[in-house]
Amino acid sequence: MHCNYVYPAKNSAGSERVAEALVKGFVKLGHEIVMHIDPNSIGVPVPIVTKIPQDFDIVHCQGEDFSDCEIPFISTVHGGGSDPPDAHWKHDPHFVCVSDFICKLVGKKQFVHSCVEPDDFIYKNRKEDYFLWISGTDWGEGKSLFTTILLAKKMGFKLKLAGTGKNQQIIDEIKKYCNSKIEYLGAVNGKEKAELIASAKAVILYTRLPDACPLVVAESLISGTPIIGSINGSLPELIVHNQTGILCKNENELPRAVASVSKIKPEECRQYALKHFSNIVACEKYLKLYKNVIEFGNVNGKE
């Protein structure tokens, strides 16, 4: 597994967290895995290498082009919705998307949804009295940050906001809205994040962006926490309306979604996530794509 970062991933590093989940999944399935990452990493469940071993079957990159390597490679593009038409990866047969939405957008066929290691999260059937917005704050209104805050103020529900970013102006603006019901937590990771997601009534993800496959969807559903989302990007393929969340066509539908989301059963969210977003499911899909690359030189197989 080739990716450039210090393990374990923190904050909004979704692609790195997916890589970690995949590594844990492949280990569970009995495969020999090494990670080509920063040697200063700690707690890595597999050996770290500074050079790719030449006797391995395949290299799995996270968005990088590894065509100079003699070993067959596959690369996962974790975004892509806003990339230019001439982006190299769109025409390279070694690259895989993370949603059908992105595949259709760029004319590719193969995708594997972003995944989680279920053991890294907490499942709760009983929720506490708050809603959660969790993302990189730099996205701002792209993720309806202030729309969500104003919705909480108007409806009077408790809202916790988690995440950080480089734009201090946005963070300062968030803090101006904080009161006894609206709380800004900053960056959350590990058990704190797992507890925060599992205890929320719902995660509000009214994205306005062509999101490829927001990892928070898998993280929330595996915790038994439904999503209140939009119909933009990949959300309609990730969320089953009125079963694992509520998809709103416009902002006017958000108040009704907030009022009715408690009808969604946490256990249904959990079971759906285990079936569609667990790392074992993703690993099994990737194994088929690895075979295609090794045998035919592309992720699509024999064409």
N, C-alpha and C positions, 0 to 999 in steps of 0.2 A: 504494500500500500504506500504510494508515493504522495506526500503532501508536506508543505512547508509551514510548520507551526510548532509551538511548544505544547505538548500534551500535559494535562488535559485541557480541552477547549473551554473557553470562558465567554461570558457575555453573549453577544449576538453572532458568534462564529458557528452558524448552523451547519455549513458544509463540513467543518472539522468534526462536529459532534456526530454527523452521519458517518463519517469515516471511522470514528471510534466504535460506533454501534456495529458497523459491518465487520470490523476486526473481531469483536467479541462474538459475533454470530458465526464467522468462519471457524473460530477456535472451537465453539460448541459443536460444529459439524465435523470436526476432526481434521481440518486442513492446516498445513504449515504456513504460517503468516509471519512476515517481518514488516516493520514500518520504517520508511525512509523519512524521518522527521528530525527536528532539532534534538541533538544529543543531550541537551539540558532538560529534557522532558522527564517527568517523574510519574511513577505509578503505571507505566506502560505495561499492558498484559502480555506483550510479545516482544521479542528482541528488536532493538533499534539497530539499523545499519546506516553507515555513512556512504556506502556504495551499493548499488543494486546487484545482488548475487546473480551470476550468469546462468546458474543451474535451475532457476525458478521458471515456472510455466508461463506466468503472465505478470505484468505490472499494471496495477489499477491506480490511475491518477485522478486527482480531483480538479478537473477543468484545465489541466496542462497538456500541452502537446509533447509527447515523448517519442516521436517518430525517429529520433536519432538513436534510440536504444535498439539493440539487436534482439531483445526479447519482445514477443508480442505484447501490445498494450491496449488498454481500454481507458477512456477518460469520461468522467461524469461532469456534465455542465449543470451546476446547481441553480443557475439563473437563466439568462438568455432572452427574456422577454423584451428587453430594450436594446439588444445588440444590433449593430448595423447589418444590412443584408449580406455584405461581403465578408462577414466574420468567418475566419478560417474554419472553425469547428463545425459550422453549418454544412460544410461540403466534405468533411472528413469522415470516412466510414468507421472510425474508431471511437467516435464520440456518442454518448448516450444522454438522453434528457431525463428529467425527473418528473415529468408529467405528460399526459397525452395532449394537454393544452399547448405545451411548448412544441411538441412534435408536430402538431398540425400547423402551428404558427411558422415553423421553419422548414417543413417538408421532410421531417425525419420519421422513422418508424418505431424505434426502440426507446422505451423509457422504463425506469424503475423509481417508484415513489421514494421520497426521503423516509428514512426509517429510524426507529428507536430501539434501544435495549430495554425491554419491559422491566427488568430487574432494577434499572436505574430510576424508576419512578414509583410513586405511591398511588394506590387506588383507594378512593374514598367514595362510599355510597352516600354519606351524609355530608352536606356542604355547609360552609359558614356563610354569614350574611354579607358577602361582598362580590363584586364583579372584578374582573382583572383585564387590564390592557398590558401586554408585554411584547416589546419589540425594541429595535434600535431607535432611540429618540430622534435621530437625524432624519428618519423617514417623515416625521411630522404629520401633516395632513394627508400624505400619501397613504398612511395607515390610519387616517382619521383620528389622530391623537387628540386634537382640541375639540373635534366634533364629539368624541366620546366623553371628554371632560364636561362639556356643556350639557350633554345628555344627562349625565349624572347629577349635575346641579339642578337641572329642570325637573327631573323625576325624583330627586332626593335619595337615590340609592348610594350605597357605599361603593367606592371605587378605589382600587389599588393600581398604581402604575409602576411598572418595573422595566428597567432598561436604561441604557446610557448612550452617549454619543459624543462626537467632537464639537458639535455646535452648542456652546454654553448658553447662547441666547435662548435657544429652545428650552433648555433645562431650567433656566431662570424664569421663563414664562410659565412653565408647568408649576413651579413652586408658588407662583402668585395665586394660583387657584386652590392650593391645598388648604384644607380646613379639617374639621372634626370628622368629615365623611370622605374626603378625598385625600389620599396619601401617596406621596412619591417615595419609592423605595430605592431608586437607583439600580445599580447592577445586582442581579441575583444569580447564584450558581449552585450546583450540587444539590444537597438535601434541602437547603432553604428554598430553592426554586421548585423542587419536586413537591414540597409541602404547600407552597403558595399556589401552584396550579391545581393540585388535588383538592384543596379546600374551597376553591372559588365556585360560585354558582354557575358561572360561565366565563369564557374568555371572549372578549369583544374584539373581532378582527374585521372591521368594515374597511377592507382595503380598496383603494382606488387604482391600484397598480396592476400590471400584468404579472402578478406573482407566479413564479414557476411551481413551487411546492413548499409553502411556508412550514418549517419544521414544527412550529408551535401547534399546528393542527394535530399531528401525530402525538406530540407530547401531552396535549390536553386530553385527547380522546383516550389514550392509554391510561390516563389518570381518572377516567370516568367523568370528565368535565366537558360539557358541550360547547360548541362554538356558535357565536352570533356573528355571521359573516355577510359579505356582499356576494354579488353574482359575478364579480370580476376575477380575472386570472384563472387559476386552476381550482378555486374553491368549489365550484359546482361539481367537480369530479371527485373531490376529497371528502365532502360533507353530504350526508344523506339528509335532505330537508325534512324536518320534523322528526327525525330519528336520532341523528347524532349532532344536530345543530339546527339553526334557522338561518336561511339565506334571505337577505333583504334586497329587494330590487332597487330601493332608494332609501334615503335617510328617513322619510316619513314612516317607514315600516319598522324602524328601530325601537320605538317605545313599546309597540305591541310584542316584539320579539323579547324584549327585556321582561315584560310582564308574564309571558307564557313559557319561557325557556325551562322553568322548573318542572314542566310536564315531561321533559325528556329524561329517560331512565339512564343513570350512570352506567349500569351494567351493560346496556346496549352499546354505549359509546366504547366501553372497554373491549367488548367482544369484537366489535367492528375493527378496532385498531389492531387487535391481535391478529386478525385475519388478513388485514391489508397493509399495516404499517410496522409490523415487528421486524427486527433485523434478520430473523431466520427466513422469513418470507422473501425479503429483499435479497439475501445471500443466494437462495435457491434460484431466483431469477437471474442474478448476475452469473451464476455458474453456467447457465445455458448460453449467455452472451460470451463468456470467456471461451467456451467451446467453439462458438462460431468464429471468433477472432483467431483462435489457434488453428482451426481447420481450414477456414476460408479467407482469413485476412480482413474480415469486416464483421460488425455486430449483427448484421442481418442474416448471415449464413449464406447458403447456396442460393443464388438468384438466377 
